Amino acid sequence: MQNKSSLLLLVLIAFSLTSCSVVKGIFNAGMGVGIFLVVAVIVLIVFVASKVTKK
């Protein structure tokens, strides 16, 4: 019985660590996309402002 419960505990820990790393990867990718979008919006605002002020 000890072996079965130890094996079950080991499998549960392995799955939980894998899910945590997957979630961490998703959040890191989301953060990268968010930073890219913020920079793109700032560049777009600067571009539009420069076009408006030239007239």
mmCIF entry with sequence, helices, sheets and N, C-alpha, C, O atoms, coordinates in Angstrom:
data_MODEL
# 
_entry.id   MODEL 
# 
_entity.id                         1 
_entity.type                       polymer 
_entity.pdbx_number_of_molecules   1 
# 
_entity_poly.entity_id                      1 
_entity_poly.type                           'polypeptide(L)' 
_entity_poly.nstd_linkage                   no 
_entity_poly.nstd_monomer                   no 
_entity_poly.pdbx_seq_one_letter_code       MQNKSSLLLLVLIAFSLTSCSVVKGIFNAGMGVGIFLVVAVIVLIVFVASKVTKK 
_entity_poly.pdbx_seq_one_letter_code_can   MQNKSSLLLLVLIAFSLTSCSVVKGIFNAGMGVGIFLVVAVIVLIVFVASKVTKK 
_entity_poly.pdbx_strand_id                 A 
# 
loop_
_entity_poly_seq.entity_id 
_entity_poly_seq.num 
_entity_poly_seq.mon_id 
_entity_poly_seq.hetero 
1 1  MET n 
1 2  GLN n 
1 3  ASN n 
1 4  LYS n 
1 5  SER n 
1 6  SER n 
1 7  LEU n 
1 8  LEU n 
1 9  LEU n 
1 10 LEU n 
1 11 VAL n 
1 12 LEU n 
1 13 ILE n 
1 14 ALA n 
1 15 PHE n 
1 16 SER n 
1 17 LEU n 
1 18 THR n 
1 19 SER n 
1 20 CYS n 
1 21 SER n 
1 22 VAL n 
1 23 VAL n 
1 24 LYS n 
1 25 GLY n 
1 26 ILE n 
1 27 PHE n 
1 28 ASN n 
1 29 ALA n 
1 30 GLY n 
1 31 MET n 
1 32 GLY n 
1 33 VAL n 
1 34 GLY n 
1 35 ILE n 
1 36 PHE n 
1 37 LEU n 
1 38 VAL n 
1 39 VAL n 
1 40 ALA n 
1 41 VAL n 
1 42 ILE n 
1 43 VAL n 
1 44 LEU n 
1 45 ILE n 
1 46 VAL n 
1 47 PHE n 
1 48 VAL n 
1 49 ALA n 
1 50 SER n 
1 51 LYS n 
1 52 VAL n 
1 53 THR n 
1 54 LYS n 
1 55 LYS n 
# 
_struct_asym.id          A 
_struct_asym.entity_id   1 
# 
_struct_conf.conf_type_id            HELX_P 
_struct_conf.id                      HELX_P1 
_struct_conf.pdbx_PDB_helix_id       AA1 
_struct_conf.beg_label_comp_id       GLN 
_struct_conf.beg_label_asym_id       A 
_struct_conf.beg_label_seq_id        2 
_struct_conf.pdbx_beg_PDB_ins_code   ? 
_struct_conf.end_label_comp_id       LYS 
_struct_conf.end_label_asym_id       A 
_struct_conf.end_label_seq_id        54 
_struct_conf.pdbx_end_PDB_ins_code   ? 
_struct_conf.beg_auth_comp_id        GLN 
_struct_conf.beg_auth_asym_id        A 
_struct_conf.beg_auth_seq_id         2 
_struct_conf.end_auth_comp_id        LYS 
_struct_conf.end_auth_asym_id        A 
_struct_conf.end_auth_seq_id         54 
_struct_conf.pdbx_PDB_helix_class    1 
_struct_conf.details                 ? 
_struct_conf.pdbx_PDB_helix_length   53 
# 
_struct_conf_type.id          HELX_P 
_struct_conf_type.criteria    ? 
_struct_conf_type.reference   ? 
# 
loop_
_atom_site.group_PDB 
_atom_site.id 
_atom_site.type_symbol 
_atom_site.label_atom_id 
_atom_site.label_alt_id 
_atom_site.label_comp_id 
_atom_site.label_asym_id 
_atom_site.label_entity_id 
_atom_site.label_seq_id 
_atom_site.pdbx_PDB_ins_code 
_atom_site.Cartn_x 
_atom_site.Cartn_y 
_atom_site.Cartn_z 
_atom_site.occupancy 
_atom_site.B_iso_or_equiv 
_atom_site.pdbx_formal_charge 
_atom_site.auth_seq_id 
_atom_site.auth_comp_id 
_atom_site.auth_asym_id 
_atom_site.auth_atom_id 
_atom_site.pdbx_PDB_model_num 
ATOM 1   N N  . MET A 1 1  ? 0.821  -1.192 0.000   1.00 0.00 ? 1  MET A N  1 
ATOM 2   C CA . MET A 1 1  ? 0.000  0.000  0.000   1.00 0.00 ? 1  MET A CA 1 
ATOM 3   C C  . MET A 1 1  ? 0.868  1.259  0.000   1.00 0.00 ? 1  MET A C  1 
ATOM 4   O O  . MET A 1 1  ? 0.511  2.257  -0.626  1.00 0.00 ? 1  MET A O  1 
ATOM 5   N N  . GLN A 1 2  ? 1.991  1.218  0.690   1.00 0.00 ? 2  GLN A N  1 
ATOM 6   C CA . GLN A 1 2  ? 2.909  2.359  0.768   1.00 0.00 ? 2  GLN A CA 1 
ATOM 7   C C  . GLN A 1 2  ? 3.422  2.719  -0.622  1.00 0.00 ? 2  GLN A C  1 
ATOM 8   O O  . GLN A 1 2  ? 3.504  3.897  -0.970  1.00 0.00 ? 2  GLN A O  1 
ATOM 9   N N  . ASN A 1 3  ? 3.766  1.713  -1.414  1.00 0.00 ? 3  ASN A N  1 
ATOM 10  C CA . ASN A 1 3  ? 4.283  1.966  -2.754  1.00 0.00 ? 3  ASN A CA 1 
ATOM 11  C C  . ASN A 1 3  ? 3.253  2.629  -3.649  1.00 0.00 ? 3  ASN A C  1 
ATOM 12  O O  . ASN A 1 3  ? 3.580  3.543  -4.406  1.00 0.00 ? 3  ASN A O  1 
ATOM 13  N N  . LYS A 1 4  ? 2.006  2.175  -3.567  1.00 0.00 ? 4  LYS A N  1 
ATOM 14  C CA . LYS A 1 4  ? 0.954  2.743  -4.417  1.00 0.00 ? 4  LYS A CA 1 
ATOM 15  C C  . LYS A 1 4  ? 0.675  4.197  -4.051  1.00 0.00 ? 4  LYS A C  1 
ATOM 16  O O  . LYS A 1 4  ? 0.501  5.035  -4.936  1.00 0.00 ? 4  LYS A O  1 
ATOM 17  N N  . SER A 1 5  ? 0.632  4.505  -2.759  1.00 0.00 ? 5  SER A N  1 
ATOM 18  C CA . SER A 1 5  ? 0.356  5.885  -2.361  1.00 0.00 ? 5  SER A CA 1 
ATOM 19  C C  . SER A 1 5  ? 1.548  6.798  -2.698  1.00 0.00 ? 5  SER A C  1 
ATOM 20  O O  . SER A 1 5  ? 1.353  7.958  -3.061  1.00 0.00 ? 5  SER A O  1 
ATOM 21  N N  . SER A 1 6  ? 2.745  6.292  -2.581  1.00 0.00 ? 6  SER A N  1 
ATOM 22  C CA . SER A 1 6  ? 3.922  7.081  -2.953  1.00 0.00 ? 6  SER A CA 1 
ATOM 23  C C  . SER A 1 6  ? 3.941  7.348  -4.449  1.00 0.00 ? 6  SER A C  1 
ATOM 24  O O  . SER A 1 6  ? 4.245  8.457  -4.887  1.00 0.00 ? 6  SER A O  1 
ATOM 25  N N  . LEU A 1 7  ? 3.617  6.331  -5.225  1.00 0.00 ? 7  LEU A N  1 
ATOM 26  C CA . LEU A 1 7  ? 3.578  6.496  -6.674  1.00 0.00 ? 7  LEU A CA 1 
ATOM 27  C C  . LEU A 1 7  ? 2.491  7.497  -7.074  1.00 0.00 ? 7  LEU A C  1 
ATOM 28  O O  . LEU A 1 7  ? 2.716  8.337  -7.945  1.00 0.00 ? 7  LEU A O  1 
ATOM 29  N N  . LEU A 1 8  ? 1.333  7.415  -6.451  1.00 0.00 ? 8  LEU A N  1 
ATOM 30  C CA . LEU A 1 8  ? 0.246  8.347  -6.736  1.00 0.00 ? 8  LEU A CA 1 
ATOM 31  C C  . LEU A 1 8  ? 0.657  9.771  -6.390  1.00 0.00 ? 8  LEU A C  1 
ATOM 32  O O  . LEU A 1 8  ? 0.385  10.698 -7.153  1.00 0.00 ? 8  LEU A O  1 
ATOM 33  N N  . LEU A 1 9  ? 1.308  9.950  -5.247  1.00 0.00 ? 9  LEU A N  1 
ATOM 34  C CA . LEU A 1 9  ? 1.773  11.271 -4.845  1.00 0.00 ? 9  LEU A CA 1 
ATOM 35  C C  . LEU A 1 9  ? 2.816  11.805 -5.834  1.00 0.00 ? 9  LEU A C  1 
ATOM 36  O O  . LEU A 1 9  ? 2.787  12.986 -6.181  1.00 0.00 ? 9  LEU A O  1 
ATOM 37  N N  . LEU A 1 10 ? 3.712  10.967 -6.278  1.00 0.00 ? 10 LEU A N  1 
ATOM 38  C CA . LEU A 1 10 ? 4.731  11.369 -7.239  1.00 0.00 ? 10 LEU A CA 1 
ATOM 39  C C  . LEU A 1 10 ? 4.108  11.783 -8.573  1.00 0.00 ? 10 LEU A C  1 
ATOM 40  O O  . LEU A 1 10 ? 4.524  12.774 -9.174  1.00 0.00 ? 10 LEU A O  1 
ATOM 41  N N  . VAL A 1 11 ? 3.119  11.032 -9.031  1.00 0.00 ? 11 VAL A N  1 
ATOM 42  C CA . VAL A 1 11 ? 2.436  11.360 -10.283 1.00 0.00 ? 11 VAL A CA 1 
ATOM 43  C C  . VAL A 1 11 ? 1.686  12.682 -10.140 1.00 0.00 ? 11 VAL A C  1 
ATOM 44  O O  . VAL A 1 11 ? 1.724  13.505 -11.054 1.00 0.00 ? 11 VAL A O  1 
ATOM 45  N N  . LEU A 1 12 ? 1.016  12.901 -9.029  1.00 0.00 ? 12 LEU A N  1 
ATOM 46  C CA . LEU A 1 12 ? 0.298  14.156 -8.818  1.00 0.00 ? 12 LEU A CA 1 
ATOM 47  C C  . LEU A 1 12 ? 1.247  15.347 -8.790  1.00 0.00 ? 12 LEU A C  1 
ATOM 48  O O  . LEU A 1 12 ? 0.938  16.397 -9.353  1.00 0.00 ? 12 LEU A O  1 
ATOM 49  N N  . ILE A 1 13 ? 2.384  15.197 -8.149  1.00 0.00 ? 13 ILE A N  1 
ATOM 50  C CA . ILE A 1 13 ? 3.375  16.282 -8.106  1.00 0.00 ? 13 ILE A CA 1 
ATOM 51  C C  . ILE A 1 13 ? 3.912  16.553 -9.512  1.00 0.00 ? 13 ILE A C  1 
ATOM 52  O O  . ILE A 1 13 ? 4.081  17.710 -9.898  1.00 0.00 ? 13 ILE A O  1 
ATOM 53  N N  . ALA A 1 14 ? 4.176  15.508 -10.268 1.00 0.00 ? 14 ALA A N  1 
ATOM 54  C CA . ALA A 1 14 ? 4.702  15.682 -11.631 1.00 0.00 ? 14 ALA A CA 1 
ATOM 55  C C  . ALA A 1 14 ? 3.701  16.430 -12.507 1.00 0.00 ? 14 ALA A C  1 
ATOM 56  O O  . ALA A 1 14 ? 4.083  17.322 -13.265 1.00 0.00 ? 14 ALA A O  1 
ATOM 57  N N  . PHE A 1 15 ? 2.420  16.069 -12.405 1.00 0.00 ? 15 PHE A N  1 
ATOM 58  C CA . PHE A 1 15 ? 1.408  16.760 -13.205 1.00 0.00 ? 15 PHE A CA 1 
ATOM 59  C C  . PHE A 1 15 ? 1.242  18.206 -12.772 1.00 0.00 ? 15 PHE A C  1 
ATOM 60  O O  . PHE A 1 15 ? 1.059  19.081 -13.618 1.00 0.00 ? 15 PHE A O  1 
ATOM 61  N N  . SER A 1 16 ? 1.301  18.478 -11.481 1.00 0.00 ? 16 SER A N  1 
ATOM 62  C CA . SER A 1 16 ? 1.108  19.855 -11.021 1.00 0.00 ? 16 SER A CA 1 
ATOM 63  C C  . SER A 1 16 ? 2.282  20.740 -11.420 1.00 0.00 ? 16 SER A C  1 
ATOM 64  O O  . SER A 1 16 ? 2.087  21.911 -11.748 1.00 0.00 ? 16 SER A O  1 
ATOM 65  N N  . LEU A 1 17 ? 3.487  20.206 -11.396 1.00 0.00 ? 17 LEU A N  1 
ATOM 66  C CA . LEU A 1 17 ? 4.640  20.995 -11.823 1.00 0.00 ? 17 LEU A CA 1 
ATOM 67  C C  . LEU A 1 17 ? 4.587  21.280 -13.320 1.00 0.00 ? 17 LEU A C  1 
ATOM 68  O O  . LEU A 1 17 ? 4.953  22.371 -13.759 1.00 0.00 ? 17 LEU A O  1 
ATOM 69  N N  . THR A 1 18 ? 4.136  20.311 -14.099 1.00 0.00 ? 18 THR A N  1 
ATOM 70  C CA . THR A 1 18 ? 4.019  20.501 -15.538 1.00 0.00 ? 18 THR A CA 1 
ATOM 71  C C  . THR A 1 18 ? 2.969  21.563 -15.840 1.00 0.00 ? 18 THR A C  1 
ATOM 72  O O  . THR A 1 18 ? 3.193  22.426 -16.689 1.00 0.00 ? 18 THR A O  1 
ATOM 73  N N  . SER A 1 19 ? 1.834  21.513 -15.161 1.00 0.00 ? 19 SER A N  1 
ATOM 74  C CA . SER A 1 19 ? 0.801  22.518 -15.418 1.00 0.00 ? 19 SER A CA 1 
ATOM 75  C C  . SER A 1 19 ? 1.270  23.900 -15.028 1.00 0.00 ? 19 SER A C  1 
ATOM 76  O O  . SER A 1 19 ? 0.946  24.873 -15.709 1.00 0.00 ? 19 SER A O  1 
ATOM 77  N N  . CYS A 1 20 ? 2.020  24.013 -13.957 1.00 0.00 ? 20 CYS A N  1 
ATOM 78  C CA . CYS A 1 20 ? 2.524  25.325 -13.539 1.00 0.00 ? 20 CYS A CA 1 
ATOM 79  C C  . CYS A 1 20 ? 3.470  25.897 -14.595 1.00 0.00 ? 20 CYS A C  1 
ATOM 80  O O  . CYS A 1 20 ? 3.419  27.089 -14.898 1.00 0.00 ? 20 CYS A O  1 
ATOM 81  N N  . SER A 1 21 ? 4.311  25.067 -15.142 1.00 0.00 ? 21 SER A N  1 
ATOM 82  C CA . SER A 1 21 ? 5.238  25.572 -16.160 1.00 0.00 ? 21 SER A CA 1 
ATOM 83  C C  . SER A 1 21 ? 4.499  25.951 -17.433 1.00 0.00 ? 21 SER A C  1 
ATOM 84  O O  . SER A 1 21 ? 4.894  26.895 -18.117 1.00 0.00 ? 21 SER A O  1 
ATOM 85  N N  . VAL A 1 22 ? 3.431  25.229 -17.761 1.00 0.00 ? 22 VAL A N  1 
ATOM 86  C CA . VAL A 1 22 ? 2.633  25.575 -18.935 1.00 0.00 ? 22 VAL A CA 1 
ATOM 87  C C  . VAL A 1 22 ? 1.953  26.920 -18.719 1.00 0.00 ? 22 VAL A C  1 
ATOM 88  O O  . VAL A 1 22 ? 1.961  27.768 -19.611 1.00 0.00 ? 22 VAL A O  1 
ATOM 89  N N  . VAL A 1 23 ? 1.366  27.121 -17.549 1.00 0.00 ? 23 VAL A N  1 
ATOM 90  C CA . VAL A 1 23 ? 0.696  28.383 -17.245 1.00 0.00 ? 23 VAL A CA 1 
ATOM 91  C C  . VAL A 1 23 ? 1.709  29.527 -17.238 1.00 0.00 ? 23 VAL A C  1 
ATOM 92  O O  . VAL A 1 23 ? 1.417  30.623 -17.717 1.00 0.00 ? 23 VAL A O  1 
ATOM 93  N N  . LYS A 1 24 ? 2.888  29.274 -16.699 1.00 0.00 ? 24 LYS A N  1 
ATOM 94  C CA . LYS A 1 24 ? 3.934  30.303 -16.684 1.00 0.00 ? 24 LYS A CA 1 
ATOM 95  C C  . LYS A 1 24 ? 4.322  30.687 -18.108 1.00 0.00 ? 24 LYS A C  1 
ATOM 96  O O  . LYS A 1 24 ? 4.509  31.869 -18.398 1.00 0.00 ? 24 LYS A O  1 
ATOM 97  N N  . GLY A 1 25 ? 4.444  29.716 -18.986 1.00 0.00 ? 25 GLY A N  1 
ATOM 98  C CA . GLY A 1 25 ? 4.771  29.993 -20.382 1.00 0.00 ? 25 GLY A CA 1 
ATOM 99  C C  . GLY A 1 25 ? 3.689  30.805 -21.070 1.00 0.00 ? 25 GLY A C  1 
ATOM 100 O O  . GLY A 1 25 ? 3.990  31.705 -21.854 1.00 0.00 ? 25 GLY A O  1 
ATOM 101 N N  . ILE A 1 26 ? 2.429  30.494 -20.783 1.00 0.00 ? 26 ILE A N  1 
ATOM 102 C CA . ILE A 1 26 ? 1.321  31.240 -21.384 1.00 0.00 ? 26 ILE A CA 1 
ATOM 103 C C  . ILE A 1 26 ? 1.348  32.679 -20.911 1.00 0.00 ? 26 ILE A C  1 
ATOM 104 O O  . ILE A 1 26 ? 1.168  33.595 -21.713 1.00 0.00 ? 26 ILE A O  1 
ATOM 105 N N  . PHE A 1 27 ? 1.570  32.896 -19.622 1.00 0.00 ? 27 PHE A N  1 
ATOM 106 C CA . PHE A 1 27 ? 1.606  34.262 -19.103 1.00 0.00 ? 27 PHE A CA 1 
ATOM 107 C C  . PHE A 1 27 ? 2.803  35.036 -19.647 1.00 0.00 ? 27 PHE A C  1 
ATOM 108 O O  . PHE A 1 27 ? 2.684  36.228 -19.933 1.00 0.00 ? 27 PHE A O  1 
ATOM 109 N N  . ASN A 1 28 ? 3.943  34.386 -19.794 1.00 0.00 ? 28 ASN A N  1 
ATOM 110 C CA . ASN A 1 28 ? 5.112  35.061 -20.370 1.00 0.00 ? 28 ASN A CA 1 
ATOM 111 C C  . ASN A 1 28 ? 4.851  35.464 -21.819 1.00 0.00 ? 28 ASN A C  1 
ATOM 112 O O  . ASN A 1 28 ? 5.213  36.564 -22.236 1.00 0.00 ? 28 ASN A O  1 
ATOM 113 N N  . ALA A 1 29 ? 4.230  34.582 -22.576 1.00 0.00 ? 29 ALA A N  1 
ATOM 114 C CA . ALA A 1 29 ? 3.898  34.910 -23.967 1.00 0.00 ? 29 ALA A CA 1 
ATOM 115 C C  . ALA A 1 29 ? 2.894  36.053 -24.013 1.00 0.00 ? 29 ALA A C  1 
ATOM 116 O O  . ALA A 1 29 ? 3.008  36.952 -24.846 1.00 0.00 ? 29 ALA A O  1 
ATOM 117 N N  . GLY A 1 30 ? 1.917  36.019 -23.124 1.00 0.00 ? 30 GLY A N  1 
ATOM 118 C CA . GLY A 1 30 ? 0.925  37.096 -23.070 1.00 0.00 ? 30 GLY A CA 1 
ATOM 119 C C  . GLY A 1 30 ? 1.555  38.425 -22.710 1.00 0.00 ? 30 GLY A C  1 
ATOM 120 O O  . GLY A 1 30 ? 1.179  39.463 -23.254 1.00 0.00 ? 30 GLY A O  1 
ATOM 121 N N  . MET A 1 31 ? 2.505  38.399 -21.804 1.00 0.00 ? 31 MET A N  1 
ATOM 122 C CA . MET A 1 31 ? 3.189  39.632 -21.413 1.00 0.00 ? 31 MET A CA 1 
ATOM 123 C C  . MET A 1 31 ? 3.995  40.180 -22.589 1.00 0.00 ? 31 MET A C  1 
ATOM 124 O O  . MET A 1 31 ? 4.014  41.391 -22.809 1.00 0.00 ? 31 MET A O  1 
ATOM 125 N N  . GLY A 1 32 ? 4.646  39.327 -23.328 1.00 0.00 ? 32 GLY A N  1 
ATOM 126 C CA . GLY A 1 32 ? 5.406  39.764 -24.498 1.00 0.00 ? 32 GLY A CA 1 
ATOM 127 C C  . GLY A 1 32 ? 4.513  40.398 -25.548 1.00 0.00 ? 32 GLY A C  1 
ATOM 128 O O  . GLY A 1 32 ? 4.854  41.433 -26.121 1.00 0.00 ? 32 GLY A O  1 
ATOM 129 N N  . VAL A 1 33 ? 3.372  39.776 -25.800 1.00 0.00 ? 33 VAL A N  1 
ATOM 130 C CA . VAL A 1 33 ? 2.425  40.326 -26.770 1.00 0.00 ? 33 VAL A CA 1 
ATOM 131 C C  . VAL A 1 33 ? 1.879  41.663 -26.275 1.00 0.00 ? 33 VAL A C  1 
ATOM 132 O O  . VAL A 1 33 ? 1.724  42.601 -27.057 1.00 0.00 ? 33 VAL A O  1 
ATOM 133 N N  . GLY A 1 34 ? 1.589  41.750 -24.985 1.00 0.00 ? 34 GLY A N  1 
ATOM 134 C CA . GLY A 1 34 ? 1.091  43.004 -24.416 1.00 0.00 ? 34 GLY A CA 1 
ATOM 135 C C  . GLY A 1 34 ? 2.089  44.140 -24.552 1.00 0.00 ? 34 GLY A C  1 
ATOM 136 O O  . GLY A 1 34 ? 1.715  45.258 -24.904 1.00 0.00 ? 34 GLY A O  1 
ATOM 137 N N  . ILE A 1 35 ? 3.348  43.862 -24.278 1.00 0.00 ? 35 ILE A N  1 
ATOM 138 C CA . ILE A 1 35 ? 4.390  44.884 -24.409 1.00 0.00 ? 35 ILE A CA 1 
ATOM 139 C C  . ILE A 1 35 ? 4.507  45.310 -25.870 1.00 0.00 ? 35 ILE A C  1 
ATOM 140 O O  . ILE A 1 35 ? 4.642  46.499 -26.158 1.00 0.00 ? 35 ILE A O  1 
ATOM 141 N N  . PHE A 1 36 ? 4.456  44.359 -26.789 1.00 0.00 ? 36 PHE A N  1 
ATOM 142 C CA . PHE A 1 36 ? 4.528  44.678 -28.212 1.00 0.00 ? 36 PHE A CA 1 
ATOM 143 C C  . PHE A 1 36 ? 3.357  45.572 -28.626 1.00 0.00 ? 36 PHE A C  1 
ATOM 144 O O  . PHE A 1 36 ? 3.550  46.538 -29.365 1.00 0.00 ? 36 PHE A O  1 
ATOM 145 N N  . LEU A 1 37 ? 2.156  45.261 -28.161 1.00 0.00 ? 37 LEU A N  1 
ATOM 146 C CA . LEU A 1 37 ? 0.995  46.069 -28.524 1.00 0.00 ? 37 LEU A CA 1 
ATOM 147 C C  . LEU A 1 37 ? 1.094  47.485 -27.966 1.00 0.00 ? 37 LEU A C  1 
ATOM 148 O O  . LEU A 1 37 ? 0.735  48.441 -28.653 1.00 0.00 ? 37 LEU A O  1 
ATOM 149 N N  . VAL A 1 38 ? 1.572  47.635 -26.741 1.00 0.00 ? 38 VAL A N  1 
ATOM 150 C CA . VAL A 1 38 ? 1.728  48.964 -26.152 1.00 0.00 ? 38 VAL A CA 1 
ATOM 151 C C  . VAL A 1 38 ? 2.734  49.785 -26.957 1.00 0.00 ? 38 VAL A C  1 
ATOM 152 O O  . VAL A 1 38 ? 2.491  50.958 -27.240 1.00 0.00 ? 38 VAL A O  1 
ATOM 153 N N  . VAL A 1 39 ? 3.854  49.180 -27.323 1.00 0.00 ? 39 VAL A N  1 
ATOM 154 C CA . VAL A 1 39 ? 4.864  49.891 -28.121 1.00 0.00 ? 39 VAL A CA 1 
ATOM 155 C C  . VAL A 1 39 ? 4.284  50.253 -29.488 1.00 0.00 ? 39 VAL A C  1 
ATOM 156 O O  . VAL A 1 39 ? 4.523  51.355 -29.982 1.00 0.00 ? 39 VAL A O  1 
ATOM 157 N N  . ALA A 1 40 ? 3.534  49.354 -30.100 1.00 0.00 ? 40 ALA A N  1 
ATOM 158 C CA . ALA A 1 40 ? 2.940  49.630 -31.413 1.00 0.00 ? 40 ALA A CA 1 
ATOM 159 C C  . ALA A 1 40 ? 1.950  50.793 -31.333 1.00 0.00 ? 40 ALA A C  1 
ATOM 160 O O  . ALA A 1 40 ? 1.923  51.635 -32.231 1.00 0.00 ? 40 ALA A O  1 
ATOM 161 N N  . VAL A 1 41 ? 1.144  50.854 -30.282 1.00 0.00 ? 41 VAL A N  1 
ATOM 162 C CA . VAL A 1 41 ? 0.175  51.944 -30.122 1.00 0.00 ? 41 VAL A CA 1 
ATOM 163 C C  . VAL A 1 41 ? 0.914  53.268 -29.905 1.00 0.00 ? 41 VAL A C  1 
ATOM 164 O O  . VAL A 1 41 ? 0.513  54.292 -30.459 1.00 0.00 ? 41 VAL A O  1 
ATOM 165 N N  . ILE A 1 42 ? 1.971  53.262 -29.119 1.00 0.00 ? 42 ILE A N  1 
ATOM 166 C CA . ILE A 1 42 ? 2.737  54.496 -28.882 1.00 0.00 ? 42 ILE A CA 1 
ATOM 167 C C  . ILE A 1 42 ? 3.364  54.985 -30.195 1.00 0.00 ? 42 ILE A C  1 
ATOM 168 O O  . ILE A 1 42 ? 3.335  56.181 -30.487 1.00 0.00 ? 42 ILE A O  1 
ATOM 169 N N  . VAL A 1 43 ? 3.923  54.074 -30.977 1.00 0.00 ? 43 VAL A N  1 
ATOM 170 C CA . VAL A 1 43 ? 4.509  54.450 -32.267 1.00 0.00 ? 43 VAL A CA 1 
ATOM 171 C C  . VAL A 1 43 ? 3.431  55.012 -33.188 1.00 0.00 ? 43 VAL A C  1 
ATOM 172 O O  . VAL A 1 43 ? 3.669  55.999 -33.883 1.00 0.00 ? 43 VAL A O  1 
ATOM 173 N N  . LEU A 1 44 ? 2.261  54.404 -33.203 1.00 0.00 ? 44 LEU A N  1 
ATOM 174 C CA . LEU A 1 44 ? 1.155  54.885 -34.029 1.00 0.00 ? 44 LEU A CA 1 
ATOM 175 C C  . LEU A 1 44 ? 0.712  56.288 -33.604 1.00 0.00 ? 44 LEU A C  1 
ATOM 176 O O  . LEU A 1 44 ? 0.445  57.136 -34.455 1.00 0.00 ? 44 LEU A O  1 
ATOM 177 N N  . ILE A 1 45 ? 0.633  56.532 -32.311 1.00 0.00 ? 45 ILE A N  1 
ATOM 178 C CA . ILE A 1 45 ? 0.241  57.857 -31.805 1.00 0.00 ? 45 ILE A CA 1 
ATOM 179 C C  . ILE A 1 45 ? 1.282  58.900 -32.192 1.00 0.00 ? 45 ILE A C  1 
ATOM 180 O O  . ILE A 1 45 ? 0.924  60.000 -32.613 1.00 0.00 ? 45 ILE A O  1 
ATOM 181 N N  . VAL A 1 46 ? 2.556  58.575 -32.057 1.00 0.00 ? 46 VAL A N  1 
ATOM 182 C CA . VAL A 1 46 ? 3.616  59.509 -32.425 1.00 0.00 ? 46 VAL A CA 1 
ATOM 183 C C  . VAL A 1 46 ? 3.580  59.782 -33.927 1.00 0.00 ? 46 VAL A C  1 
ATOM 184 O O  . VAL A 1 46 ? 3.761  60.924 -34.349 1.00 0.00 ? 46 VAL A O  1 
ATOM 185 N N  . PHE A 1 47 ? 3.350  58.756 -34.734 1.00 0.00 ? 47 PHE A N  1 
ATOM 186 C CA . PHE A 1 47 ? 3.274  58.915 -36.178 1.00 0.00 ? 47 PHE A CA 1 
ATOM 187 C C  . PHE A 1 47 ? 2.111  59.827 -36.569 1.00 0.00 ? 47 PHE A C  1 
ATOM 188 O O  . PHE A 1 47 ? 2.283  60.738 -37.379 1.00 0.00 ? 47 PHE A O  1 
ATOM 189 N N  . VAL A 1 48 ? 0.939  59.588 -36.003 1.00 0.00 ? 48 VAL A N  1 
ATOM 190 C CA . VAL A 1 48 ? -0.238 60.414 -36.305 1.00 0.00 ? 48 VAL A CA 1 
ATOM 191 C C  . VAL A 1 48 ? -0.012 61.843 -35.819 1.00 0.00 ? 48 VAL A C  1 
ATOM 192 O O  . VAL A 1 48 ? -0.360 62.793 -36.520 1.00 0.00 ? 48 VAL A O  1 
ATOM 193 N N  . ALA A 1 49 ? 0.556  62.005 -34.652 1.00 0.00 ? 49 ALA A N  1 
ATOM 194 C CA . ALA A 1 49 ? 0.808  63.360 -34.122 1.00 0.00 ? 49 ALA A CA 1 
ATOM 195 C C  . ALA A 1 49 ? 1.798  64.093 -35.013 1.00 0.00 ? 49 ALA A C  1 
ATOM 196 O O  . ALA A 1 49 ? 1.640  65.296 -35.225 1.00 0.00 ? 49 ALA A O  1 
ATOM 197 N N  . SER A 1 50 ? 2.809  63.420 -35.542 1.00 0.00 ? 50 SER A N  1 
ATOM 198 C CA . SER A 1 50 ? 3.770  64.101 -36.407 1.00 0.00 ? 50 SER A CA 1 
ATOM 199 C C  . SER A 1 50 ? 3.128  64.494 -37.738 1.00 0.00 ? 50 SER A C  1 
ATOM 200 O O  . SER A 1 50 ? 3.463  65.540 -38.294 1.00 0.00 ? 50 SER A O  1 
ATOM 201 N N  . LYS A 1 51 ? 2.221  63.681 -38.250 1.00 0.00 ? 51 LYS A N  1 
ATOM 202 C CA . LYS A 1 51 ? 1.524  64.000 -39.501 1.00 0.00 ? 51 LYS A CA 1 
ATOM 203 C C  . LYS A 1 51 ? 0.577  65.189 -39.297 1.00 0.00 ? 51 LYS A C  1 
ATOM 204 O O  . LYS A 1 51 ? 0.453  66.033 -40.185 1.00 0.00 ? 51 LYS A O  1 
ATOM 205 N N  . VAL A 1 52 ? -0.079 65.264 -38.160 1.00 0.00 ? 52 VAL A N  1 
ATOM 206 C CA . VAL A 1 52 ? -1.026 66.347 -37.878 1.00 0.00 ? 52 VAL A CA 1 
ATOM 207 C C  . VAL A 1 52 ? -0.298 67.666 -37.682 1.00 0.00 ? 52 VAL A C  1 
ATOM 208 O O  . VAL A 1 52 ? -0.770 68.705 -38.144 1.00 0.00 ? 52 VAL A O  1 
ATOM 209 N N  . THR A 1 53 ? 0.835  67.642 -37.009 1.00 0.00 ? 53 THR A N  1 
ATOM 210 C CA . THR A 1 53 ? 1.554  68.887 -36.723 1.00 0.00 ? 53 THR A CA 1 
ATOM 211 C C  . THR A 1 53 ? 2.290  69.432 -37.954 1.00 0.00 ? 53 THR A C  1 
ATOM 212 O O  . THR A 1 53 ? 2.628  70.615 -37.975 1.00 0.00 ? 53 THR A O  1 
ATOM 213 N N  . LYS A 1 54 ? 2.546  68.615 -38.972 1.00 0.00 ? 54 LYS A N  1 
ATOM 214 C CA . LYS A 1 54 ? 3.236  69.082 -40.177 1.00 0.00 ? 54 LYS A CA 1 
ATOM 215 C C  . LYS A 1 54 ? 2.333  69.987 -41.025 1.00 0.00 ? 54 LYS A C  1 
ATOM 216 O O  . LYS A 1 54 ? 2.831  70.821 -41.781 1.00 0.00 ? 54 LYS A O  1 
ATOM 217 N N  . LYS A 1 55 ? 1.017  69.829 -40.903 1.00 0.00 ? 55 LYS A N  1 
ATOM 218 C CA . LYS A 1 55 ? 0.094  70.597 -41.739 1.00 0.00 ? 55 LYS A CA 1 
ATOM 219 C C  . LYS A 1 55 ? -0.036 71.988 -41.277 1.00 0.00 ? 55 LYS A C  1 
ATOM 220 O O  . LYS A 1 55 ? -0.777 72.769 -41.874 1.00 0.00 ? 55 LYS A O  1 
# 
